[in-house]
Amino acid sequence: MSRLCQITKKRHRPGMTYTIRGIAKKKKGIGLNKVGSAKRRFFANIRKKRLWNPEEKRFVTLKLCAHGLKIAEKQGISATVRKLRREGANI
């Protein structure tokens, strides 16, 4: 399953994770230092959702992030599905 929201087109984003050493100044230390870093990826909150399409009288399965689900509920499932099909999505 590709990690891509069908509505918002959200996907993973690159980032870094850091290794920190030392004691914080507010704990009477000399401060925190970044001593290492490694690449990582931040993933979108993608879920497979079955949504009822009243025009077709059937369930439609979409891969959505949380924001995409909110958009689909606001615009209506039927309008969202029509828009996705116009864009060439296989639903």
C-alpha positions as CSV (number, residue, x, y, z in Angstrom):
1,M,0.0,0.0,0.0
2,S,1.6,3.3,-1.1
3,R,1.6,5.9,1.7
4,L,-0.2,8.6,-0.3
5,C,-3.5,10.3,0.5
6,Q,-5.7,10.2,-2.6
7,I,-7.4,13.6,-1.8
8,T,-4.6,15.8,-0.4
9,K,-1.7,13.9,-2.0
10,K,0.2,14.0,1.3
11,R,3.1,11.6,1.6
12,H,6.2,11.1,3.7
13,R,8.6,14.0,4.3
14,P,12.3,13.8,5.0
15,G,13.7,14.9,8.3
16,M,16.4,14.2,10.9
17,T,16.7,12.7,14.3
18,Y,19.3,14.1,16.7
19,T,21.4,12.7,19.5
20,I,21.8,15.1,22.4
21,R,24.3,15.0,25.3
22,G,24.8,17.1,28.4
23,I,22.7,18.6,31.2
24,A,20.2,21.4,30.6
25,K,21.2,24.8,32.0
26,K,18.0,25.0,34.1
27,K,19.2,21.9,35.8
28,K,22.5,23.7,36.6
29,G,24.4,22.0,33.7
30,I,26.4,23.7,31.0
31,G,23.8,23.1,28.3
32,L,22.8,20.5,25.7
33,N,24.9,19.7,22.7
34,K,23.9,18.0,19.5
35,V,26.4,15.3,18.9
36,G,24.9,13.2,16.1
37,S,22.2,13.1,13.5
38,A,20.5,10.5,11.4
39,K,18.1,10.7,8.5
40,R,14.5,9.7,9.1
41,R,11.1,10.0,7.4
42,F,7.9,11.6,8.8
43,F,4.9,9.6,7.6
44,A,1.4,11.0,6.9
45,N,-1.5,9.5,8.9
46,I,-2.8,7.3,6.1
47,R,-5.7,4.9,6.6
48,K,-7.9,2.8,4.3
49,K,-11.5,3.9,4.8
50,R,-14.7,2.4,3.4
51,L,-17.1,5.3,2.8
52,W,-20.7,4.9,1.7
53,N,-21.4,6.5,-1.7
54,P,-25.2,7.2,-1.8
55,E,-25.2,8.0,-5.6
56,E,-23.9,4.5,-6.5
57,K,-25.4,2.8,-3.4
58,R,-22.1,1.0,-2.6
59,F,-19.1,1.4,-0.4
60,V,-16.0,3.1,-1.9
61,T,-12.5,2.3,-0.4
62,L,-10.1,5.3,-0.3
63,K,-6.6,5.8,1.2
64,L,-7.0,9.0,3.2
65,C,-5.1,11.0,5.8
66,A,-7.0,12.5,8.7
67,H,-7.2,15.9,6.9
68,G,-8.4,14.2,3.7
69,L,-11.2,12.4,5.5
70,K,-12.3,15.8,6.9
71,I,-12.3,17.3,3.4
72,A,-14.3,14.3,2.0
73,E,-16.9,14.6,4.8
74,K,-17.3,18.4,4.2
75,Q,-17.5,18.2,0.4
76,G,-19.6,15.0,0.3
77,I,-18.4,11.6,-0.7
78,S,-20.1,11.6,-4.1
79,A,-18.5,14.9,-5.1
80,T,-15.1,13.8,-3.9
81,V,-15.3,10.5,-5.8
82,R,-16.4,12.3,-9.0
83,K,-13.4,14.7,-8.7
84,L,-11.0,11.8,-8.1
85,R,-12.3,10.0,-11.2
86,R,-11.9,13.1,-13.3
87,E,-8.3,13.2,-12.2
88,G,-7.8,9.6,-13.3
89,A,-7.9,7.8,-10.0
90,N,-9.0,4.1,-10.2
91,I,-11.8,3.8,-7.6
